[in-house]
Amino acid sequence: CHTRRGSTIRRWTPENWIETIQLLSTRWPVVLVGAQPSPQVTKKVNSPNVVDLGGAGDLSLTAGVLGAARLFIGVDSGLMHLSAAMETLVVGIFGPTDWRKNGPRGVPHRIVSE
């Protein structure tokens, strides 16, 4: 967890990401996006189908990647909302924010929360 503007935001653990990415990458290419690379995850995923673009591009590149994606999986963030705006299917991971107020709009989605 970390704090932003006085609220606690849950983050999935690296172990959860590693397990999910490992499983998905056995069938599909997986592209990681974000403000920073994720070496704590990618070093432990044993798959040639994983590319980490974290920190490698600007908003235009990220929007292009998200728009070309078949699925976005991530925490409640700007990238989740950008994915929805690009009409990409979304699996949003929420906690403790209320997904009914802050969830993705306009695209089919699934919510995971505690």
Secondary structure, 3 states (H helix, E strand, C coil): CEEECCEEECCCCHHHHHHHHHHHHCCCCEEECCCCCCHHHHCCCCCCCEEECCCCCCHHHHHHHHHHCCEEEEECCHHHHHHHHCCCEEEEEECCCCHHHHCCCCCCEEEEEC
